[in-house]
Amino acid sequence: MKIYLTLLLSFTIISCASKSDNSHENTLTNSLNNLEKELYLSPSTLLDSLKSFNIDKLENRNLAYYNLLYAIAEEQTFGVFKEETLTIKAAQEFKRNKDNLNFCRALLYTSIAQYYKNKQDSAAYNNLRLVETLLDKYNIEDNNLYATLHLYLGRYYRANSDSEIAKKELEQSLIFGKKAKNKTTILNASLEIFNINILNKKYKEAINTISYFGDVEEIPPYIAHGLYKSTYNYYSAKKEYKIAIEYLNKTLQIDPAKLKIKTNKPHTYYQLSLTFKKLNMADSSLHYAKAAVQSISDSSAQGSHFYYRYLADILYEKGEYKKASELYKTAHLTYIFSFARLIQQRDQEFKTKFNFEEQKRENNLIQAQRAVTLNILFIFIALSIIVSLSYFFNYRRNNYKTYNLKKELNALRKEYNSNWIISEIYKTNSSILPQLIENVSQEAARSRKVSKEIYYSLNKIVDIANIASRASITDIANHPEFDHIFGASQNLDSLTDFEKLVYALNEVGYSNVQIAHFMNSSQSSIRTIKGKITRKFKNPEGNIEVDS
């Protein structure tokens, strides 16, 4: 009884623990669902909330959902997302669970991560188009999803110098963004169109494009940074340099800690220096040229040599040849280092993208699998040929046997037909000889009064016929085939040849009348002989029926 109670208690504890785990996972799912409501309204707050989660205890389904929300919040807050592995795993989990909406979202943010790694990467474009196809296939209606999709399609086309198609995609992004009331996407799309209009020198359209910014109280730092840079380009293109300088200074006032986008501070100082130079303010131009060099954090970074050379050119024009010479040397060394570093990076990227050792292993594996497959196929073909040949020869042999059997059957049928007609003739004529002998005997009796010589002659003929008949009976009874057919009967050897034939004819079903005809005898004689046979056998199984 104690054992049963222990088992019952164990099952109860396990059941409760299981229910507790399920309840915990359901709570986490509900929490994530509630957080998603704030995803586009306050992405930075949601990002902080997500960082408080203990993801080690999340099961696969909730972990995939968490990673997806993190990717969206990261991109909405900082304008960039590069952690491709998170969304790839999430997409796989959603696809396995047939969650089409989240699968499309995870695939979209995978393509966004690929875009930020290389803005001209065709893999990013292919995935964006795949998302667009899947949205139509699954009839998914999500304005935020469509707005983000068209935003990045527009960015991709703009990066690939196709401004007309880029503008159309961005206008679609604006339409869906306004339907979803997604402030961040509307600002991004408007800013992208603003840049395209500046590039195409459509300044009036450009300034109207960013009118939406005036109605927004708080702009995300990364969008503000992009806006100031774009506005600088706008006023610089219109040669309103003083206003352009104000917007460049605004970009420097943004806290770098709030930005995850890659900013190029030396380039900003260079732009300020260049703008002041256009205003013929040489001292300010020199100041910001020096600031550009001083803000270089990595002298071996690509493009750093340009700022050293630019400052050297200014100093050279001012006659400070020694300082200019040192800067030219620094620019030269920086160019060499940056170029070598670029080659190393490209080489590493190339090796990462085209892992030759891995491809070689895969190639060897494919070749091994191919060899195994070919061997199996060869064995299968060989076996098929062997089996086919075996069936073919068996068929020929059986066909030959069938032909011989048919031939034998035809011969047997012919022999049977011949024997049957002869047998029927013999059966029909079997009564003629006894009748003839009886008629001769009757005639001999009548002729006795006339002539004894005729009488004896006729009786002699009858005797000769009977002797010949008895002799043929003896030949039949002693034939090996007779013994083969009827030799199994008990006490057969105790019978006379005549009795053996009577017994055999009786066994195969002939009547007394027929037996009498065959044996050239009378029915009464046959009945008498059957009685003798029965007495000789002295075995109930050997009894034969004596017809009346």
NUMILO-537166 format. One line per field, with one value per residue (C-alpha): chain; x, y, z. Coordinates in steps of 0.001 Angstrom, whole numbers, plus 524288, in hexadecimal, padded with zeros to 5 digits. Layout:
N
chain <- c(A|...)
u <- c(X|...)
v <- c(Y|...)
w <- c(Z|...)
***
This chain:
548
chain <- c(A|A|A|A|A|A|A|A|A|A|A|A|A|A|A|A|A|A|A|A|A|A|A|A|A|A|A|A|A|A|A|A|A|A|A|A|A|A|A|A|A|A|A|A|A|A|A|A|A|A|A|A|A|A|A|A|A|A|A|A|A|A|A|A|A|A|A|A|A|A|A|A|A|A|A|A|A|A|A|A|A|A|A|A|A|A|A|A|A|A|A|A|A|A|A|A|A|A|A|A|A|A|A|A|A|A|A|A|A|A|A|A|A|A|A|A|A|A|A|A|A|A|A|A|A|A|A|A|A|A|A|A|A|A|A|A|A|A|A|A|A|A|A|A|A|A|A|A|A|A|A|A|A|A|A|A|A|A|A|A|A|A|A|A|A|A|A|A|A|A|A|A|A|A|A|A|A|A|A|A|A|A|A|A|A|A|A|A|A|A|A|A|A|A|A|A|A|A|A|A|A|A|A|A|A|A|A|A|A|A|A|A|A|A|A|A|A|A|A|A|A|A|A|A|A|A|A|A|A|A|A|A|A|A|A|A|A|A|A|A|A|A|A|A|A|A|A|A|A|A|A|A|A|A|A|A|A|A|A|A|A|A|A|A|A|A|A|A|A|A|A|A|A|A|A|A|A|A|A|A|A|A|A|A|A|A|A|A|A|A|A|A|A|A|A|A|A|A|A|A|A|A|A|A|A|A|A|A|A|A|A|A|A|A|A|A|A|A|A|A|A|A|A|A|A|A|A|A|A|A|A|A|A|A|A|A|A|A|A|A|A|A|A|A|A|A|A|A|A|A|A|A|A|A|A|A|A|A|A|A|A|A|A|A|A|A|A|A|A|A|A|A|A|A|A|A|A|A|A|A|A|A|A|A|A|A|A|A|A|A|A|A|A|A|A|A|A|A|A|A|A|A|A|A|A|A|A|A|A|A|A|A|A|A|A|A|A|A|A|A|A|A|A|A|A|A|A|A|A|A|A|A|A|A|A|A|A|A|A|A|A|A|A|A|A|A|A|A|A|A|A|A|A|A|A|A|A|A|A|A|A|A|A|A|A|A|A|A|A|A|A|A|A|A|A|A|A|A|A|A|A|A|A|A|A|A|A|A|A|A|A|A|A|A|A|A|A|A|A|A|A|A|A|A|A|A|A|A|A|A|A|A|A|A|A|A|A|A|A|A|A|A|A|A|A|A|A|A|A|A|A|A|A|A|A|A|A|A|A|A|A|A|A|A|A|A|A|A)
u <- c(80000|80B31|81134|8048B|8036C|81177|80F1E|8028B|8095A|81467|80AE1|803A4|8103A|81484|80722|80718|814CC|810D1|804DA|80D5A|816F4|80BE4|805F5|81326|814F9|80723|809E0|81631|80EB6|80452|80ECD|8154C|80812|80558|812B7|81058|80552|80FA4|818F0|816C7|811E5|81D74|827F4|832D6|82AB0|82740|8359C|838EF|82DF9|832EA|8409B|83B03|8364F|83DAC|83E6B|84571|83872|830BB|82C65|82EEF|821DA|822A5|83133|82E7E|823AB|82CBA|83797|82E08|828E8|836E6|83AAA|82F01|830FF|83FA0|83D3F|83252|83A78|847E0|844BB|84D8F|84D51|858C6|856FB|852FD|8543C|8492D|83F13|843B0|84148|83464|8300E|8331D|82B0C|81F70|81FDC|81FDC|813EB|80D52|80C85|80C35|80B76|8171D|81E88|81D47|82140|82D3B|83109|82F78|83897|84259|842D1|84425|85007|855C9|8531B|85A9D|8662B|86698|85CC1|85EB8|85DC3|8549B|8513C|84A7E|842AF|83EE2|839CF|83223|82B9C|82919|82228|819D8|81617|812D9|80A4E|80206|80201|7FD5C|7F43D|7FAA8|7F5C3|7FF6E|801AF|80DF2|813CB|810B8|815B7|822DC|823F1|82216|82B20|8367D|8334F|83434|84115|84692|842E6|84877|85548|855B0|85369|84594|83F12|83243|82E98|833E1|82AAC|81EE4|82216|823F1|816F6|810A0|81775|8119A|803EB|804C5|80BDC|800DB|7F6BB|7FE24|800D2|80F06|8162D|823E0|8217B|81AEB|826B8|8304D|828F8|82749|835C2|8397A|8309F|8366B|84412|83F9F|8397A|84603|84DD7|844C2|84547|836B4|8385B|82A42|8252A|83001|82C75|81E08|821A5|826B8|81B25|81699|8227E|81CCA|81135|81992|81D74|82856|83077|838F3|8475C|84B8F|840D1|8446E|8529A|84EA5|84582|85016|859BE|84F9A|84B99|859EF|85A7E|84E19|852FF|860B5|85B0C|8539B|86060|85A78|866CC|8640B|8576D|85E77|868DC|85E51|85913|866A4|868C8|85BD8|860E3|86C99|863AE|85CAD|86167|86922|864A1|856DB|85B54|85E55|85FCB|86DAA|870C8|87CA7|88087|88D14|884CD|87B71|886DB|88C1D|87EE1|87F00|88CDD|88931|87CF4|8848A|88E84|88380|87FF0|88E38|88FCC|89D7F|89FA6|892FE|89617|8A381|89D91|893F4|89E2A|8A670|89A55|89811|8A5CC|8A4CC|897BA|89D8B|89C87|8A31B|8AD84|8ADBD|89F39|89B77|89B19|8A2C2|8AE08|8A521|8A395|8B24E|8B48B|8A9C1|8AFDC|8BD49|8B81D|8B301|8BFE3|8C774|8BF84|8C28B|8D10B|8D29F|8DA4A|8E050|8D338|8CD59|8D864|8D64A|8C7BE|8CA31|8D2DD|8C868|8BE3B|8C6DE|8C941|8BAFD|8B701|8C02A|8BB51|8AD0E|8AED2|8B59C|8AB09|8A093|8A6EF|8A757|8990D|894F3|89D02|896AE|8892D|88C16|890AC|884DC|87B74|88258|8876F|8901D|89393|88560|881C3|88C9A|88762|879AD|87EA7|885C6|87988|87139|87AF3|87AF6|86C1B|86C28|8758F|86D17|860F3|86770|86C18|85E83|858D8|862D6|85FD4|85152|852F7|85B99|851B3|846D5|84E43|8510E|842EA|83E2E|8473A|84319|834CB|837D2|83EBF|8346B|82A23|830EB|832CC|824B5|82042|827EE|8224C|814B6|816C6|81B38|81007|80666|80CA9|80BB8|7FDE0|7FA16|80086|7F98A|7ECC8|7EEB5|7F230|7E6A0|7DD82|7E336|7E212|7D477|7CF1C|7D5E3|7D0D5|7C323|7C446|7C946|7BE62|7B457|7B9CD|7BC61|7AF17|7B0EA|7BAB2|7B29A|7A684|7ADE4|7B2D5|7A528|79F43|7A9C2|7A6D0|79859|79B13|7A407|79926|78F95|7996C|79C32|790A3|794F6|7A384|7AC4C|7B7DB|7B215|7AE4A|7BC2D|7C1BE|7B930|7BC0A|7CA73|7C926|7C25A|7CD15|7D7C6|7D10B|7CFA1|7DDEC|7E26D|7D9EB|7DF43|7ED4F|7EB49|7E572|7F1B5|7FA4C|7F2A0|7F293|80163|8048A|80D1A|803A6|7F89B|800C0|80422|7F5BF|7EF4F|7FAC2|7F7C6|7EB7B|7ED07|7ED4B|7ED8A|7F781|7ED9F|7E4C0|7E57C|7E84B|7D9F1|7D5CA|7DFD7|7D9D5|7CC02|7D0A2|7D77A|7CBCF|7C2E2|7CC0B|7CBCF|7BCD4|7B840|7AB75|7AA02|7A441|7AFE7|7B9A6|7B307|7B469|7C2B8|7C5FE|7BE4E|7B619|7A860|7A2E0|7A086|7AEC5|7B346|7AABE|7B058|7BE52|7BB9F|7B723|7C3D3|7CBC2|7C4A9|7C733|7D5A5|7D7C9|7D15A|7D232|7C661|7CE02|7D0B7|7C283|7BD2F|7AF3F|7A8B9|79E90|791C3)
v <- c(80000|8094E|806C8|80A94|81711|81AB2|818A8|82089|82BA4|82B89|82C3F|8377D|83F37|83D16|840F3|84D3D|850B4|84EC8|85756|86171|86196|862FE|86DE4|874D1|873DA|878BE|88443|88778|8867B|88FC8|8991C|8994B|89B54|8A6E7|8ACA3|8ABF5|8B5BA|8BFF7|8BB68|8C6AF|8D0B2|8D046|8C70C|8CC20|8C955|8BBD9|8B929|8BC1C|8B306|8A80D|8A938|8A5F4|89897|88C4C|88634|879FA|874BF|87777|86BF6|86C38|87212|87D5F|87F4D|88104|88AC4|89202|892FB|89818|8A2B7|8A630|8A797|8B06B|8B8CE|8BA03|8BE81|8C7E1|8CDD5|8CEE8|8CDD0|8C208|8B358|8AA4B|89E0E|8953D|8885F|88C0B|88DE5|8822F|8791B|87FE0|87E47|86FC1|86E19|875BE|86E1D|8614C|865DD|86B10|878C3|87FC3|88DC8|88CB0|88488|88FC5|899C3|891D6|89019|89EC9|8A245|89828|89F81|8AC69|8A6F9|8A2D1|8B068|8B737|8AE2D|8B161|8BAC7|8B517|8A6CC|89FA1|895DA|8A0CD|8A490|89674|89499|8A162|89CBC|88F73|89619|89DBF|89111|88A16|8955C|893FB|8852C|884ED|890D1|89784|8A52D|8AC66|8BAC6|8BBB8|8B008|8B569|8C2FC|8BD87|8B48E|8BFA2|8C882|8BF11|8BBFD|8CAA4|8CB76|8C012|8C623|8D34F|8CCB9|8C697|8D3D7|8D0ED|8DD0E|8DC43|8CE9E|8D224|8DDD4|8D57F|8CB74|8D62E|8DC66|8CF15|8CEA7|8DBEF|8D738|8CB1A|8D28F|8DC86|8D198|8CB62|8D8C1|8D48C|8E166|8DB9F|8D581|8E1E0|8EA0B|8E070|8DFAA|8EE7D|8F07E|8E6CE|8EDA8|8FAB8|8F5B9|8F0AF|8FDDF|904EE|8FBA6|8FE95|90D41|90DDC|91751|91BE1|90DEE|90A83|914AA|910D8|902A0|90542|90DA6|90235|90452|9113A|90A37|9009F|90498|8FAB8|8F517|8E8ED|8ECEE|8E4FC|8EB36|8F8B0|8F626|8F20F|8FDC6|9077B|9017A|90193|90F95|91379|90D74|914CD|92248|91F7A|91C2D|9290F|92FD7|9349D|93103|937BA|92FFD|923A9|925BB|926B4|91934|9134E|91890|91267|90514|906F6|90A61|8FD1C|8F3EA|8E8E1|8DF6D|8E07E|8DCC7|8CF33|8D387|8D57A|8E422|8EA0A|8F57C|8F88F|8F9D1|9032B|90BD4|90B1C|90F9F|91AFF|91E89|91DE4|9262D|93091|9307E|93385|93EFD|94364|94142|93B62|93AC6|93364|92A9A|92789|92569|91B3F|914DB|912C0|90E16|90413|8FE9E|8FED8|8F783|8EC0B|8E09F|8D6B6|8DC17|8CF44|8D046|8D17D|8DFAD|8E521|8E8FA|8F2B1|8FB3F|8FB9A|8FF6A|909BF|9103C|90F2B|9163E|9217B|92290|921EC|92D3F|934E3|93206|928C4|91F06|91714|91404|911A0|90838|90075|8FFC3|8FB3A|8F059|8ECAF|8ECB6|8E3FB|8DA36|8DAAE|8D7BF|8CC02|8C6D5|8C909|8C2C4|8B6DF|8B619|8B6FD|8ABD7|8A39D|8A6A1|8A363|896FB|89326|8966C|88E83|882EB|88429|88516|87AA4|8711E|86923|85ED4|85CF7|85CB4|852E5|84A40|84BA1|84896|83C7B|83866|83A6A|8329E|827B3|8279C|827C8|81C45|814B0|81810|813E2|80725|80460|807B9|7FF03|7F3B4|7F5DC|7F5DD|7E9BD|7E2B3|7E709|7E19D|7D4CC|7D36F|7D6F8|7CD09|7C2D9|7C587|7C559|7B821|7B29B|7B794|7B12D|7A480|7A475|7A827|79C97|79398|798BA|7964C|78836|785F6|78B06|7822F|7767D|77A48|77AAB|76D68|767CD|76DBD|767B4|75A97|75BB4|75E75|752E7|749F0|74EC9|74BCC|73E74|73BB2|73F57|7368E|72B5A|72D91|72DCB|7215F|71A41|71384|70EBA|703C8|6FD7D|6FE82|6F8AE|6ED55|6EB24|6EB40|6E1C2|6D8D6|6D92D|6D65A|6CAFE|6C55D|6C5C5|6C024|6B483|6AD2B|6B07B|6ADCF|6AA9B|6AFA2|6BD65|6BCBC|6B9A1|6C3DB|6CE92|6CAC9|6CACD|6D8CB|6DCB0|6D61E|6DCFA|6EA3B|6E793|6E345|6EF8E|6F7F7|6F14E|6F322|701C3|702AC|6FC71|7062D|711BB|70CBA|70AB2|717D6|720F2|72C1C|723B2|7211C|72FA0|73393|728A6|72267|72953|72124|716A2|70831|70BC8|700F7|6F6A6|6F961|6F303|6FB40|6FB0C|6FEED|709EC|70FC7|70E76|7150F|72002|722A8|722DE|72CAC|7363A|735F5|72C98|724E6|715FD|716E5|71ED6|715FA|70A05|7101A|713A0|7063F|6FE4D|6F870|6F895|70122|6F575|6F176|6FF20|6FF27|6F20F|6F6D0|70303|6FA37|6F287|6FF15|70376|6F69A|6F6F4|70485|70175|7101B|71900|723C9|71AAA|716EA|719F6|71C41|71116|716A2|70F87)
w <- c(80000|80331|7F5E0|7EF15|7F704|7F3B0|7E532|7E5BF|7ECB7|7E2BB|7D766|7DE06|7E01D|7D201|7CD09|7D55C|7D0EC|7C2D3|7C4B9|7CB8A|7C01B|7B652|7BE6A|7BEEE|7B02C|7ADE0|7B6DE|7AF28|7A260|7A773|7AC37|79ED8|79850|7A121|79E57|78FAC|7913D|79475|789C3|78054|78A29|7936D|78E24|79711|7A355|79E22|79B61|7A9A1|7AE0F|7A559|7AB05|7B87B|7B3CF|7B7AA|7AA32|7AF34|7B435|7A7D4|79F9A|790F5|78D17|796CC|79442|785B2|788DE|79242|78812|77DF9|78710|78AA9|77C4B|7794D|78575|78296|774AF|77898|7839D|77D47|76EC9|76CEF|76F6C|76C70|774CD|76998|77119|77A86|76FDE|767E2|77374|77656|7681C|768A2|77511|76FAA|762FE|76A9B|77256|765DC|76BC0|75E96|7639A|76CAD|762B4|758E9|76332|7673F|758F6|756B8|761F0|75D2C|75040|757CB|75EFF|751E4|74C70|7575A|7557F|746FC|74125|733A0|737AC|72E6B|7393D|740B7|734AC|731C5|73F9D|73EDD|73269|7388E|743FB|73A50|73361|7401D|744D9|73892|73998|747C7|7462E|751CB|754FA|75D9D|75A5D|762BE|75BD1|74E40|75217|7569B|74AC7|740F1|748D5|7475D|73939|736CE|73E2B|73678|7295A|72DC1|731C2|72438|71D86|718D1|71E67|716B5|71B8B|72902|729D3|72606|7308F|73AB8|73727|7396E|7469A|749FD|7467A|74F12|759D5|75AA4|75B0E|7665C|76CA1|76D6B|77010|76EBA|7616E|75C49|76080|75A5F|74D77|74CDD|74F5E|744B1|73AD3|73F3B|73BDF|72E82|72B33|72F33|726A0|71B30|71E54|72110|72C69|72D77|72E0F|7377C|741CA|740DD|74323|750F4|7550F|75D81|76645|76AF0|77141|778F0|786B4|788F4|77DE7|7804F|780F5|7751E|76CB9|771BE|76E23|76062|75F31|762E7|7595D|74E7D|7518F|750E9|74342|73F97|743B7|73EDA|73176|731CB|735F1|7429F|74A09|75708|758EC|75456|75EE2|76965|765E6|765D2|77387|77793|77363|77C6A|787CE|78773|79241|78B8F|7964D|790F6|7835C|77E74|7707D|76BC4|76C12|765A7|76E40|7669D|75A58|76154|76576|757AA|7525B|75BFD|757F6|7499B|74BA1|7531E|7482D|73E9C|7476C|746D7|75577|75546|763F1|7665B|75AFB|760BC|76E35|76972|760AE|76CDA|7742E|76959|76B25|779FC|779B8|7722D|77BB5|772E6|769E0|7622F|75F2D|750FD|74C65|757F0|74F1A|74839|75455|756C1|748AF|7491F|7550B|74EC8|742AD|74B06|75280|745C5|74067|74CD0|74B1E|75698|74E8A|75993|75FFF|7529B|74F38|75BBD|75909|74B14|7504E|75A3B|74F7C|74730|75246|75634|7482F|747A9|754C5|7516F|74426|74A2C|7547A|749FE|74291|74F04|751D8|74403|7447C|75165|74C15|73FF9|74802|750EA|7457E|73DAC|747C1|73EC3|748D8|74C30|73DD5|73B75|74664|74107|7336C|7385D|73FB7|73388|72B6B|7358E|735BF|726FC|72695|73033|72858|71BA5|721DB|7270E|719C6|71300|71C56|71A4F|70B7C|70C25|714BA|70BA6|6FFFB|70717|70B67|6FDC1|6F777|70171|6FE87|6F004|6F06D|6F997|6F050|6E4BE|6EC40|6F0EE|6E362|6DDDB|6E846|6E578|6D705|6D99E|6E315|6D908|6CF11|6D840|6DBC5|6CD78|6CB73|6D763|6D2F8|6C5A3|6CBB2|6D4DF|6C97A|6C225|6CDF1|6D0DC|6C36C|6C31F|6D0DD|6CCB6|6C0D2|6C964|6D340|6C868|6C228|6CF06|6CEAB|6C0B7|6C3B7|6CEBB|6C653|6BAF3|6C35C|6C8B2|6BB07|6B673|6C206|6BEFF|6B0C8|6B4BD|6BCF8|6B19F|6A818|6B107|6AB6C|69DB8|69E7F|6A9D8|6A237|6A120|6AF58|6B3BE|6AA76|6AFE5|6BE03|6BA9E|6B5B1|6C262|6CA69|6C2AD|6C4D5|6D375|6D48E|6CD65|6D63B|6E297|6DD98|6DB7D|6E930|6EEB1|6E757|6ECD8|6FAE3|6FA89|6F44D|6FD2F|6FB67|700EA|70CFC|70DF2|70DC6|715B6|71CD6|729A3|72BDF|73656|7325B|723F5|721BC|72697|71AF1|70DAF|701CA|6FDFA|70BCD|70BED|6FFB8|70537|711A7|70A26|7014A|70D09|713E5|70891|7084C|6FDC3|6FF8B|6FF0D|6F149|6EC70|6F367|6ED58|6DFDC|6E210|6E793|6DD91|6E882|6EE1E|6F8DF|701B4|7003D|703D5|71003|713EB|711FF|71A28|7253A|72457|724C3|73110|737E1|73420|73948|7466D|74967|74A82|743B5|73881|736A1|7295D|725E2|71EB5|7155E|7142D)
***
